[in-house]
Amino acid sequence: MDDDRSSTLELAVFHPVGMKWAMSRSDAMSAAEKRHQPDHGSLGARGLSEENVALRIAWEMRRRGWSQERMAQELTNAGCPTHQSAISKIVNPKPDGSRRAISVDEAITLARVFGIALEELPLPLDDAEGRDLHDLTRTVTHEGRNAKDQYAHFLLAWARLRHRFGREKSRTAYEGFLAQRKVDAATAGQAISFWMDADSWREATVGYDTLQRILRAMGEGRDLTPPGEDSRWRHSVVADLVRLRELFATKIPGAPVRVVPDLIYHVAEVLVRAGMHEAAIGVIDAYDRGTAHPTDAVVEEIDRRLQQISDREPEDRLDHLENLAARIALHERGRDPRQPLQERAAELGVSIEDYQEARKVAGMHRETGMR
């Protein structure tokens, strides 16, 4: 780091002899260097570091709802015996602005209790706030992804109810079950009507779509950093349809009945995201009840949607690549995977460069935006 840009805040270290906060360069700075340092009033470099540490301690206590007694107890529990009065003298300055000094042991324990790196303690509080907010963005996005998965399973369960209640025999069985439990017929009818109600179902699916859009705007993954590329590139439905086609055309027909529910529910979010859950609900419901069910109708629906994508007029290059990805998915069904890529591209009448880029689009997973 250039001297002119160095901040005394970034140079705080522990003095190995005095076991107190000290500055690694403050004594060695030339007069010219010192003239370029910001004026912090009566606080020197050492006092400034102690001020930052005190503010950080107070801030960490506030965000956790800890009293001075609780803070002292946490340090004591972590192996650094501390009294409440010591915490008070650290966070509350004297009239002259000075504070109780912090030992190396105390600093190390504070960092451990707060779950931060030791070097973060003397940094300005703005840095702590920024880091805390960044951690919160990661938590929100992670929990949001979990919420999407849970919501997808919720919608699959609801779709199964609608599918089953569509049969008179199932409705009668449910009404009889409720009657045995002293539920009157009118209430039972209202319950069935709610699950079958088109508006209620639409609101539930719209809720998932809204959550998906919010998370996509947040950056689709690890934090709140907005995506740096066109969202269609990261969220091509072709990738989902190709993944589902492999499941319903290849994996399910060759799998034991008992393992199919796990296969299906593993891709619950993909099913809902691609809008395929209603088309697949007969298969899902049958296997959940331990009965094999043909998957041909689901595969045909997937192929129909891929054909629609491949037939539409592209608006730009990303549309062109997505259309081509759908064409590739339809064209290469059952073909020898060892066929050279140049031959495949020639059969489709496209360049090898476009062919390879389109295959990347079809191989991207929507939940991470990565291949």
GITAJO-V815422 format. One record per residue. N is the residue number from 0. RES is the residue in three letters. SS is DSSP state (A for helix, B for strand, O for the rest). BURIAL is # if it has 16 or more other ideal C-beta (glycine too) atoms within 10 Angstrom, else .. Layout:
BEGIN
<<N/RES/SS/BURIAL> <N/RES/SS/BURIAL>>
END
This chain:
BEGIN
<<0/MET/O/.> <1/ASP/O/.> <2/ASP/A/.> <3/ASP/A/.> <4/ARG/A/.> <5/SER/O/.> <6/SER/O/.> <7/THR/A/#> <8/LEU/A/#> <9/GLU/A/.> <10/LEU/A/#> <11/ALA/B/#> <12/VAL/B/.> <13/PHE/B/#> <14/HIS/O/.> <15/PRO/O/.> <16/VAL/O/.> <17/GLY/O/.> <18/MET/O/.> <19/LYS/O/.> <20/TRP/B/#> <21/ALA/B/#> <22/MET/B/#> <23/SER/O/.> <24/ARG/O/.> <25/SER/A/#> <26/ASP/A/.> <27/ALA/A/.> <28/MET/O/#> <29/SER/O/.> <30/ALA/A/.> <31/ALA/A/.> <32/GLU/A/.> <33/LYS/A/.> <34/ARG/A/.> <35/HIS/O/.> <36/GLN/O/.> <37/PRO/O/.> <38/ASP/O/.> <39/HIS/O/.> <40/GLY/O/.> <41/SER/O/.> <42/LEU/O/.> <43/GLY/O/.> <44/ALA/A/#> <45/ARG/A/#> <46/GLY/A/#> <47/LEU/A/#> <48/SER/A/#> <49/GLU/A/#> <50/GLU/A/#> <51/ASN/A/#> <52/VAL/A/#> <53/ALA/A/#> <54/LEU/A/.> <55/ARG/A/#> <56/ILE/A/#> <57/ALA/A/#> <58/TRP/A/#> <59/GLU/A/#> <60/MET/A/#> <61/ARG/A/.> <62/ARG/A/.> <63/ARG/A/.> <64/GLY/O/.> <65/TRP/O/#> <66/SER/O/.> <67/GLN/A/#> <68/GLU/A/.> <69/ARG/A/.> <70/MET/A/#> <71/ALA/A/#> <72/GLN/A/.> <73/GLU/A/#> <74/LEU/A/#> <75/THR/A/.> <76/ASN/A/.> <77/ALA/O/.> <78/GLY/O/.> <79/CYS/O/#> <80/PRO/O/.> <81/THR/O/#> <82/HIS/O/.> <83/GLN/A/.> <84/SER/A/.> <85/ALA/A/#> <86/ILE/A/#> <87/SER/A/.> <88/LYS/A/#> <89/ILE/A/#> <90/VAL/A/#> <91/ASN/O/.> <92/PRO/O/#> <93/LYS/O/.> <94/PRO/O/.> <95/ASP/O/.> <96/GLY/O/.> <97/SER/O/.> <98/ARG/O/#> <99/ARG/O/#> <100/ALA/O/.> <101/ILE/O/#> <102/SER/O/.> <103/VAL/A/.> <104/ASP/A/.> <105/GLU/A/#> <106/ALA/A/#> <107/ILE/A/#> <108/THR/A/#> <109/LEU/A/#> <110/ALA/A/#> <111/ARG/A/.> <112/VAL/A/#> <113/PHE/A/#> <114/GLY/O/.> <115/ILE/O/#> <116/ALA/O/.> <117/LEU/A/.> <118/GLU/A/.> <119/GLU/A/.> <120/LEU/O/#> <121/PRO/O/#> <122/LEU/O/#> <123/PRO/O/#> <124/LEU/A/.> <125/ASP/A/.> <126/ASP/A/.> <127/ALA/A/#> <128/GLU/A/.> <129/GLY/A/.> <130/ARG/A/.> <131/ASP/A/.> <132/LEU/A/.> <133/HIS/A/.> <134/ASP/A/.> <135/LEU/A/.> <136/THR/A/.> <137/ARG/A/.> <138/THR/A/.> <139/VAL/A/#> <140/THR/A/#> <141/HIS/A/.> <142/GLU/A/.> <143/GLY/A/.> <144/ARG/A/#> <145/ASN/A/.> <146/ALA/A/.> <147/LYS/A/#> <148/ASP/A/#> <149/GLN/A/.> <150/TYR/A/#> <151/ALA/A/#> <152/HIS/A/.> <153/PHE/A/#> <154/LEU/A/#> <155/LEU/A/#> <156/ALA/A/.> <157/TRP/A/#> <158/ALA/A/#> <159/ARG/A/#> <160/LEU/A/#> <161/ARG/A/#> <162/HIS/A/#> <163/ARG/A/#> <164/PHE/A/#> <165/GLY/O/.> <166/ARG/O/.> <167/GLU/A/.> <168/LYS/A/.> <169/SER/A/.> <170/ARG/A/#> <171/THR/A/.> <172/ALA/A/.> <173/TYR/A/#> <174/GLU/A/#> <175/GLY/A/.> <176/PHE/A/.> <177/LEU/A/#> <178/ALA/A/.> <179/GLN/A/.> <180/ARG/O/.> <181/LYS/O/.> <182/VAL/O/.> <183/ASP/O/.> <184/ALA/A/.> <185/ALA/A/.> <186/THR/A/.> <187/ALA/A/#> <188/GLY/A/.> <189/GLN/A/.> <190/ALA/A/#> <191/ILE/A/#> <192/SER/A/.> <193/PHE/A/.> <194/TRP/A/#> <195/MET/A/.> <196/ASP/O/.> <197/ALA/A/.> <198/ASP/A/.> <199/SER/A/.> <200/TRP/A/#> <201/ARG/A/.> <202/GLU/A/.> <203/ALA/A/.> <204/THR/A/#> <205/VAL/A/.> <206/GLY/A/.> <207/TYR/A/#> <208/ASP/A/.> <209/THR/A/.> <210/LEU/A/.> <211/GLN/A/#> <212/ARG/A/.> <213/ILE/A/.> <214/LEU/A/#> <215/ARG/A/#> <216/ALA/A/.> <217/MET/A/#> <218/GLY/O/#> <219/GLU/O/#> <220/GLY/O/#> <221/ARG/O/.> <222/ASP/O/.> <223/LEU/O/.> <224/THR/O/.> <225/PRO/O/.> <226/PRO/O/#> <227/GLY/O/.> <228/GLU/O/.> <229/ASP/O/.> <230/SER/A/.> <231/ARG/A/.> <232/TRP/A/#> <233/ARG/A/#> <234/HIS/O/#> <235/SER/O/#> <236/VAL/A/#> <237/VAL/A/#> <238/ALA/A/#> <239/ASP/A/#> <240/LEU/A/#> <241/VAL/A/#> <242/ARG/A/#> <243/LEU/A/#> <244/ARG/A/#> <245/GLU/A/.> <246/LEU/A/#> <247/PHE/A/#> <248/ALA/A/#> <249/THR/A/.> <250/LYS/A/.> <251/ILE/O/#> <252/PRO/O/.> <253/GLY/O/.> <254/ALA/O/.> <255/PRO/O/.> <256/VAL/A/.> <257/ARG/A/.> <258/VAL/A/.> <259/VAL/A/#> <260/PRO/A/.> <261/ASP/A/.> <262/LEU/A/.> <263/ILE/A/#> <264/TYR/A/#> <265/HIS/A/.> <266/VAL/O/#> <267/ALA/A/#> <268/GLU/A/#> <269/VAL/A/#> <270/LEU/A/#> <271/VAL/A/#> <272/ARG/A/#> <273/ALA/O/#> <274/GLY/O/.> <275/MET/O/#> <276/HIS/A/#> <277/GLU/A/#> <278/ALA/A/#> <279/ALA/A/#> <280/ILE/A/#> <281/GLY/A/#> <282/VAL/A/#> <283/ILE/A/#> <284/ASP/A/#> <285/ALA/A/#> <286/TYR/A/#> <287/ASP/A/.> <288/ARG/O/.> <289/GLY/O/.> <290/THR/O/.> <291/ALA/O/.> <292/HIS/O/#> <293/PRO/O/.> <294/THR/O/#> <295/ASP/A/.> <296/ALA/A/.> <297/VAL/A/#> <298/VAL/A/#> <299/GLU/A/.> <300/GLU/A/#> <301/ILE/A/#> <302/ASP/A/#> <303/ARG/A/.> <304/ARG/A/#> <305/LEU/A/#> <306/GLN/A/.> <307/GLN/A/.> <308/ILE/A/#> <309/SER/A/#> <310/ASP/A/.> <311/ARG/O/.> <312/GLU/O/.> <313/PRO/O/.> <314/GLU/O/.> <315/ASP/O/.> <316/ARG/A/.> <317/LEU/A/#> <318/ASP/A/.> <319/HIS/A/#> <320/LEU/A/#> <321/GLU/A/#> <322/ASN/A/#> <323/LEU/A/#> <324/ALA/A/#> <325/ALA/A/#> <326/ARG/A/#> <327/ILE/A/#> <328/ALA/A/#> <329/LEU/A/#> <330/HIS/A/.> <331/GLU/O/.> <332/ARG/O/.> <333/GLY/O/.> <334/ARG/O/.> <335/ASP/O/.> <336/PRO/O/.> <337/ARG/O/.> <338/GLN/O/.> <339/PRO/O/.> <340/LEU/A/.> <341/GLN/A/.> <342/GLU/A/.> <343/ARG/A/#> <344/ALA/A/#> <345/ALA/A/.> <346/GLU/A/.> <347/LEU/A/.> <348/GLY/O/.> <349/VAL/O/#> <350/SER/O/.> <351/ILE/A/.> <352/GLU/A/.> <353/ASP/A/.> <354/TYR/A/#> <355/GLN/A/.> <356/GLU/A/#> <357/ALA/A/#> <358/ARG/A/#> <359/LYS/A/.> <360/VAL/A/#> <361/ALA/A/#> <362/GLY/O/.> <363/MET/O/#> <364/HIS/B/.> <365/ARG/O/#> <366/GLU/O/#> <367/THR/O/.> <368/GLY/O/#> <369/MET/B/.> <370/ARG/O/.>>
END
